[in-house]
Amino acid sequence: MKKKIILIVVLIILIIGSGVGGYLYYDSHQKALMKEQELEEHEEQLKKEKELLNDIKSNYNEFVKTNKEAKLYKLVEEKYQEIGTLANNTNLSLAIVEDITINHQYFKLANHDYYVFYRDIEPSEKIKEDSYYKNYIPFDYHIITKKPTNFYIDEQLIYSINESLELSVIMEDESNYYVNFDNRLFAIKKENVEKKSDYNQDSKVAKEIAVLNYHFFYDPDNGEVCNEIICLTKQNFEEQLKYLKENNFYTATMHDLSLWLEGKIRLPEHSVVITIDDGAMGTDTYLIELLEKYDMHGTLFLVTSWWSKDKYASPNLEIQSHGHNLHERSTNGLGKAMFMTKEQILVDLKESIATLNGENTAFCYPFYHSNDTVMNAVKEAGFKLGFLGGNVKITQEDNPYQLNRYIIFSYTTMSQFKRMVN
């Protein structure tokens, strides 16, 4: 009987032991499977994060453009809230990010507290910024926009931001205010402005501007000689440019001058315009060399039948019209255009404009001679400005087709030059 009981007990122990062992084996096996699954899931998660990081990095660049109509965001209480839209193919500058992580799915714009989603952009070349307007003096008022604030370039809507913004005005025309936003000049339609507020602008603005008139340049150190009174040595010209540079003069373009005369912009008090007639001696060498050296802007009035405009290629020199074949005197000494019909003059002007690839912002009257017929032909050809001699500064009340210039002679002294420009 005892043996039977012992046997039963042993069997029970064996049964329980095998059950426990089986359970322990099963439990261990399950844990191994779970650990393996967790490891696979972890590896899959790491793989996804790596792919996401690479995707984010591939779309980041200091300069990007939108690849569709994109949303604009603002960071509010650590959440990105939609605040507006951006047109497709809009160039942007992004804030520098030293170490990109998967948390950088929204990139901040370089110049504003707005963000774009990384998938809505792609790397692009450096933005070519228009910087000319940064020399303009803002007007003595700010504008406060209605919601949404819409920013346009050439009538195309670029930004739409669901906020009312207070902005300074750099330029104004009949329909628009122009403002600096994101380092570009944008138009805001006047109908989208709620009100204007006075703003005290301390900068001094130009009430009158000296337009300088040069002709020929030569270098006596190279044995060159020029006996005409409209010749200027390279050394004298450099001294004048150096003075303008050291005294922070802004050398305005013809576009600047046209806008200023119309009252659409304000130029700094120290503004001057450099013009050169004909395109003859030293214009393609000393003129360009020194304009580039001192980073000054000049306007060449070229006789287009004499030389090719390609001879004067420089970012510091714009080329406008001095006529195609009008630079001849009649027997009485006056320019031959004075005795031509408007139709005859127009034929010449259109040929000059075509030679200059359609450029017709400004015209310089040959020998400073003009009459109503010549002036009306210049207007009809589409020119906005016409230049004479005269030796006085121009003002915003002047006729834009009868603009005076200071003629620089070989005997012009630095004292005289300073009085001209100041």
C-alpha positions as CSV (number, residue, x, y, z in Angstrom):
1,M,0.0,0.0,0.0
2,K,2.8,2.3,0.9
3,K,4.6,1.5,-2.3
4,K,1.4,2.3,-4.2
5,I,1.0,5.7,-2.5
6,I,4.7,6.5,-3.2
7,L,4.2,5.6,-6.8
8,I,1.1,7.7,-7.2
9,V,2.9,10.7,-5.5
10,V,5.9,10.2,-7.9
11,L,3.6,10.1,-10.9
12,I,1.8,13.2,-9.7
13,I,5.1,15.0,-9.2
14,L,6.3,13.9,-12.7
15,I,3.0,15.1,-14.2
16,I,3.2,18.5,-12.4
17,G,6.9,18.8,-13.2
18,S,6.3,18.1,-16.9
19,G,3.5,20.6,-16.9
20,V,5.5,23.3,-15.2
21,G,8.5,22.6,-17.4
22,G,6.3,22.7,-20.5
23,Y,4.8,26.0,-19.3
24,L,8.2,27.4,-18.6
25,Y,9.4,26.3,-22.0
26,Y,6.4,27.8,-23.7
27,D,6.7,31.0,-21.7
28,S,10.4,31.2,-22.6
29,H,9.6,30.6,-26.2
30,Q,6.9,33.2,-26.3
31,K,9.1,35.7,-24.7
32,A,11.8,35.0,-27.3
33,L,9.2,35.5,-30.0
34,M,8.0,38.7,-28.5
35,K,11.6,40.0,-28.1
36,E,12.3,39.1,-31.7
37,Q,9.1,40.9,-32.8
38,E,9.9,43.9,-30.8
39,L,13.4,44.0,-32.2
40,E,12.0,43.7,-35.7
41,E,9.5,46.5,-35.0
42,H,12.3,48.6,-33.5
43,E,14.5,48.0,-36.5
44,E,11.5,48.9,-38.8
45,Q,10.9,52.0,-36.8
46,L,14.6,53.0,-37.0
47,K,14.5,52.3,-40.8
48,K,11.4,54.6,-41.2
49,E,13.0,57.3,-39.1
50,K,16.2,57.1,-41.2
51,E,14.1,57.3,-44.4
52,L,12.2,60.3,-43.0
53,L,15.4,62.0,-41.9
54,N,17.0,61.5,-45.4
55,D,13.8,62.8,-47.0
56,I,13.8,65.9,-44.8
57,K,17.5,66.5,-45.5
58,S,17.0,66.1,-49.2
59,N,14.4,68.8,-49.2
60,Y,16.3,71.3,-47.1
61,N,18.6,73.9,-48.5
62,E,19.3,77.5,-47.7
63,F,17.5,78.4,-50.9
64,V,14.4,76.5,-51.9
65,K,11.2,76.8,-54.0
66,T,7.7,75.5,-53.5
67,N,6.8,72.5,-55.6
68,K,3.1,73.2,-55.5
69,E,0.7,75.7,-54.0
70,A,1.9,75.4,-50.4
71,K,0.6,76.2,-47.0
72,L,2.3,78.7,-44.7
73,Y,2.4,78.0,-41.0
74,K,3.0,79.8,-37.7
75,L,4.3,78.2,-34.5
76,V,1.7,78.9,-31.8
77,E,2.1,77.2,-28.4
78,E,4.4,74.6,-29.9
79,K,1.9,73.7,-32.6
80,Y,2.2,74.6,-36.3
81,Q,-1.0,76.3,-37.3
82,E,-1.9,77.1,-40.9
83,I,-1.7,80.9,-41.5
84,G,-1.7,81.3,-45.3
85,T,-0.6,80.0,-48.7
86,L,2.4,80.3,-51.1
87,A,2.2,80.2,-54.8
88,N,3.8,77.3,-56.7
89,N,7.4,77.8,-57.7
90,T,8.0,80.6,-55.1
91,N,11.6,81.1,-54.2
92,L,12.4,81.2,-50.5
93,S,15.3,81.6,-48.2
94,L,15.3,79.3,-45.1
95,A,16.8,79.8,-41.7
96,I,20.0,78.0,-41.2
97,V,19.7,74.6,-39.4
98,E,23.0,73.2,-38.2
99,D,21.7,69.7,-37.2
100,I,18.6,68.4,-38.9
101,T,16.5,65.8,-37.0
102,I,13.2,64.2,-37.8
103,N,11.6,66.9,-35.7
104,H,12.5,69.5,-38.4
105,Q,9.5,68.7,-40.6
106,Y,8.7,72.5,-40.7
107,F,11.4,74.9,-41.8
108,K,11.4,78.5,-40.7
109,L,11.8,81.2,-43.3
110,A,15.0,83.2,-43.0
111,N,13.3,86.6,-42.8
112,H,10.0,85.9,-41.0
113,D,8.4,83.8,-38.3
114,Y,6.6,81.7,-40.8
115,Y,7.2,78.0,-41.6
116,V,6.8,75.7,-44.6
117,F,6.3,71.9,-44.6
118,Y,9.4,70.0,-45.9
119,R,7.5,68.1,-48.5
120,D,6.1,71.3,-50.1
121,I,9.6,72.6,-51.0
122,E,12.7,71.5,-52.9
123,P,16.2,72.8,-53.2
124,S,16.9,75.6,-55.7
125,E,19.6,78.0,-56.8
126,K,20.4,81.1,-54.8
127,I,17.6,83.7,-55.1
128,K,18.6,86.6,-57.3
129,E,17.4,89.5,-55.2
130,D,16.5,92.9,-56.6
131,S,18.3,95.2,-54.3
132,Y,17.9,98.5,-56.2
133,Y,14.8,99.5,-54.1
134,K,16.8,99.2,-50.9
135,N,18.3,102.6,-51.7
136,Y,14.9,104.2,-51.7
137,I,13.7,106.1,-48.6
138,P,10.3,104.8,-47.3
139,F,7.4,107.2,-47.2
140,D,6.4,109.0,-43.9
141,Y,3.5,106.6,-43.3
142,H,2.8,102.9,-42.7
143,I,-0.1,100.9,-44.1
144,I,-2.2,98.5,-42.1
145,T,-3.6,95.7,-44.2
146,K,-7.0,93.9,-44.1
147,K,-7.1,90.1,-43.7
148,P,-5.8,88.3,-45.6
149,T,-2.7,90.3,-46.6
150,N,-2.0,89.5,-50.2
151,F,1.4,90.1,-51.8
152,Y,1.7,90.3,-55.6
153,I,4.5,90.4,-58.1
154,D,3.4,91.4,-61.7
155,E,-0.2,90.8,-60.7
156,Q,0.5,87.2,-59.6
157,L,-0.5,86.4,-56.1
158,I,2.6,85.0,-54.3
159,Y,1.8,85.2,-50.5
160,S,-1.6,85.2,-48.8
161,I,-1.3,85.6,-45.1
162,N,-4.4,85.5,-42.8
163,E,-3.1,88.3,-40.7
164,S,-3.3,92.1,-40.6
165,L,0.2,93.5,-41.0
166,E,1.7,97.0,-40.5
167,L,4.2,97.7,-43.3
168,S,6.4,100.6,-44.4
169,V,5.9,101.8,-48.0
170,I,8.8,102.0,-50.4
171,M,6.9,102.8,-53.6
172,E,3.4,103.9,-54.5
173,D,1.4,104.1,-57.8
174,E,-2.2,104.6,-58.7
175,S,-3.3,101.1,-57.6
176,N,-0.6,99.7,-55.3
177,Y,1.6,100.2,-52.4
178,Y,5.0,98.5,-52.7
179,V,6.7,97.0,-49.6
180,N,9.8,95.0,-48.7
181,F,8.7,91.6,-47.6
182,D,10.9,88.5,-47.5
183,N,13.7,90.5,-49.1
184,R,11.7,91.3,-52.2
185,L,9.5,94.1,-53.4
186,F,5.9,93.1,-53.4
187,A,2.7,95.0,-54.4
188,I,-0.2,95.3,-52.1
189,K,-3.4,96.5,-53.7
190,K,-4.7,99.8,-52.2
191,E,-8.1,98.3,-51.8
192,N,-6.6,95.7,-49.4
193,V,-5.4,98.4,-47.1
194,E,-7.4,99.4,-44.0
195,K,-5.7,102.6,-43.1
196,K,-2.4,104.5,-43.1
197,S,-0.6,105.6,-40.0
198,D,1.9,108.5,-39.7
199,Y,5.5,107.3,-39.3
200,N,8.3,109.7,-38.5
201,Q,11.1,109.1,-41.1
202,D,14.4,110.7,-40.1
203,S,16.2,110.1,-43.4
204,K,16.7,113.1,-45.6
205,V,15.3,112.9,-49.1
206,A,16.4,114.4,-52.4
207,K,14.5,117.5,-53.5
208,E,16.7,118.1,-56.5
209,I,19.2,115.9,-58.3
210,A,22.3,116.7,-60.3
211,V,22.6,114.8,-63.6
212,L,26.2,114.7,-64.8
213,N,27.1,114.6,-68.4
214,Y,30.5,113.1,-69.6
215,H,31.8,112.3,-73.1
216,F,35.4,111.1,-73.6
217,F,38.0,109.7,-71.3
218,Y,41.8,109.3,-71.8
219,D,44.9,108.5,-69.8
220,P,47.9,110.9,-70.3
221,D,50.1,108.5,-68.4
222,N,49.7,106.1,-71.4
223,G,50.6,108.9,-73.8
224,E,47.0,109.5,-74.8
225,V,46.0,113.0,-75.9
226,C,42.5,114.6,-76.3
227,N,42.3,118.3,-77.1
228,E,38.4,118.6,-77.0
229,I,37.0,120.5,-74.0
230,I,34.6,117.6,-73.3
231,C,37.5,115.2,-72.7
232,L,38.3,114.2,-69.2
233,T,41.4,112.4,-67.9
234,K,41.0,109.0,-66.3
235,Q,42.7,110.5,-63.2
236,N,40.2,113.3,-62.9
237,F,37.2,111.0,-63.4
238,E,38.5,108.7,-60.7
239,E,38.9,111.6,-58.3
240,Q,35.2,112.5,-58.9
241,L,34.0,108.9,-58.4
242,K,36.1,108.5,-55.3
243,Y,34.5,111.7,-53.8
244,L,31.0,110.3,-54.6
245,K,31.9,106.9,-53.0
246,E,33.4,108.4,-49.9
247,N,30.4,110.7,-49.3
248,N,27.8,107.9,-49.8
249,F,26.2,109.1,-53.0
250,Y,23.7,106.9,-54.6
251,T,24.1,106.8,-58.4
252,A,20.5,106.4,-59.7
253,T,19.4,104.5,-62.7
254,M,17.0,105.8,-65.4
255,H,14.3,103.7,-63.9
256,D,14.9,105.2,-60.5
257,L,14.9,108.7,-61.9
258,S,11.6,108.1,-63.8
259,L,9.9,106.9,-60.7
260,W,11.3,109.8,-58.6
261,L,10.1,112.4,-61.1
262,E,6.6,110.8,-61.0
263,G,6.7,111.0,-57.1
264,K,6.4,107.2,-56.8
265,I,9.6,106.9,-54.8
266,R,11.8,109.0,-52.6
267,L,15.5,109.0,-53.2
268,P,18.2,109.7,-50.6
269,E,19.4,113.3,-50.4
270,H,22.8,112.3,-51.7
271,S,21.7,111.0,-55.1
272,V,23.3,111.8,-58.4
273,V,22.9,110.5,-62.0
274,I,26.0,109.8,-64.2
275,T,25.4,109.9,-68.0
276,I,27.8,109.5,-70.9
277,D,27.1,110.6,-74.4
278,D,28.1,108.9,-77.7
279,G,30.2,105.9,-76.7
280,A,33.5,107.3,-78.0
281,M,37.0,107.4,-76.6
282,G,37.6,105.6,-73.3
283,T,34.0,104.7,-72.8
284,D,34.5,101.0,-73.2
285,T,37.7,101.0,-71.1
286,Y,38.3,103.7,-68.5
287,L,34.6,104.4,-67.9
288,I,33.7,100.8,-67.2
289,E,36.9,100.1,-65.3
290,L,36.2,102.9,-62.8
291,L,32.5,102.5,-62.5
292,E,33.1,98.9,-61.5
293,K,36.0,99.8,-59.2
294,Y,33.9,102.2,-57.2
295,D,30.6,100.3,-57.7
296,M,28.9,103.2,-59.3
297,H,26.1,103.2,-61.9
298,G,26.3,105.0,-65.2
299,T,24.0,105.4,-68.2
300,L,25.5,105.5,-71.7
301,F,23.6,107.3,-74.4
302,L,24.9,105.3,-77.4
303,V,24.8,106.4,-81.0
304,T,23.7,102.9,-82.2
305,S,25.0,103.3,-85.8
306,W,28.5,104.0,-84.6
307,W,29.3,101.0,-82.2
308,S,27.7,97.8,-81.0
309,K,26.2,97.8,-77.6
310,D,28.1,94.6,-76.8
311,K,31.2,96.6,-76.6
312,Y,30.0,98.2,-73.4
313,A,28.8,95.2,-71.4
314,S,29.0,95.8,-67.7
315,P,26.6,95.4,-64.7
316,N,27.4,99.0,-63.8
317,L,26.5,100.5,-67.1
318,E,23.0,100.7,-68.7
319,I,22.7,101.7,-72.4
320,Q,20.0,104.1,-73.6
321,S,19.4,105.8,-76.9
322,H,21.3,108.7,-78.4
323,G,19.5,108.0,-81.7
324,H,20.6,105.7,-84.5
325,N,21.9,108.1,-87.1
326,L,20.8,111.5,-85.8
327,H,24.2,112.6,-84.5
328,E,24.9,115.0,-87.4
329,R,24.8,118.7,-87.6
330,S,23.0,120.7,-90.3
331,T,24.8,123.5,-92.1
332,N,23.7,126.0,-89.5
333,G,25.2,124.0,-86.7
334,L,22.0,122.6,-85.2
335,G,21.3,118.9,-85.0
336,K,19.7,117.5,-88.1
337,A,16.7,116.1,-86.2
338,M,15.6,119.8,-85.8
339,F,14.7,119.8,-89.5
340,M,13.2,116.4,-89.8
341,T,9.5,115.4,-89.7
342,K,8.2,113.5,-86.8
343,E,7.8,110.4,-89.0
344,Q,11.4,110.6,-90.1
345,I,12.6,110.9,-86.5
346,L,10.4,108.0,-85.5
347,V,12.0,105.7,-88.1
348,D,15.5,106.5,-86.6
349,L,14.3,106.1,-83.0
350,K,12.7,102.8,-83.7
351,E,15.9,101.5,-85.3
352,S,17.8,102.6,-82.3
353,I,15.4,100.9,-79.9
354,A,15.5,97.7,-81.9
355,T,19.3,97.7,-81.8
356,L,19.1,98.1,-78.0
357,N,16.8,95.1,-77.7
358,G,13.7,97.3,-77.0
359,E,15.2,99.6,-74.4
360,N,13.5,102.9,-74.5
361,T,13.5,104.4,-71.0
362,A,15.6,107.5,-71.8
363,F,16.7,109.5,-74.8
364,C,19.5,112.1,-75.1
365,Y,18.9,114.8,-77.7
366,P,22.0,115.0,-80.0
367,F,23.9,118.3,-79.4
368,Y,21.3,119.1,-76.7
369,H,19.0,120.4,-79.5
370,S,15.3,119.8,-79.3
371,N,12.0,121.3,-80.4
372,D,8.3,120.2,-80.2
373,T,8.6,117.9,-83.2
374,V,11.6,116.1,-81.8
375,M,10.1,115.9,-78.3
376,N,6.8,114.6,-79.6
377,A,8.6,111.9,-81.6
378,V,10.5,110.9,-78.5
379,K,7.3,110.6,-76.5
380,E,5.6,108.6,-79.3
381,A,8.5,106.2,-79.4
382,G,7.7,105.3,-75.8
383,F,10.6,107.1,-74.1
384,K,9.9,108.3,-70.5
385,L,12.8,110.7,-70.2
386,G,14.6,113.2,-72.5
387,F,17.9,114.9,-71.7
388,L,19.5,118.2,-72.7
389,G,22.4,120.2,-71.3
390,G,21.5,123.2,-69.1
391,N,23.9,123.0,-66.1
392,V,21.2,123.0,-63.3
393,K,19.7,120.3,-61.1
394,I,16.5,118.7,-61.9
395,T,13.4,118.7,-59.7
396,Q,10.1,116.7,-59.6
397,E,8.4,119.7,-61.2
398,D,10.5,119.6,-64.3
399,N,9.2,118.4,-67.7
400,P,10.6,114.8,-68.0
401,Y,11.3,115.4,-71.7
402,Q,13.4,118.5,-71.0
403,L,15.8,117.4,-68.3
404,N,19.0,119.4,-67.6
405,R,22.5,118.1,-67.0
406,Y,25.8,119.4,-65.8
407,I,28.3,119.1,-68.6
408,I,31.7,118.0,-67.3
409,F,34.5,119.7,-69.1
410,S,38.3,119.2,-69.2
411,Y,38.6,122.3,-67.0
412,T,36.0,121.4,-64.4
413,T,37.6,121.6,-61.0
414,M,36.8,119.5,-58.0
415,S,35.4,122.5,-56.2
416,Q,33.0,123.1,-59.1
417,F,32.2,119.3,-59.1
418,K,31.3,119.3,-55.4
419,R,29.0,122.3,-55.9
420,M,27.2,120.5,-58.7
421,V,26.4,117.4,-56.7
422,N,25.8,118.9,-53.3
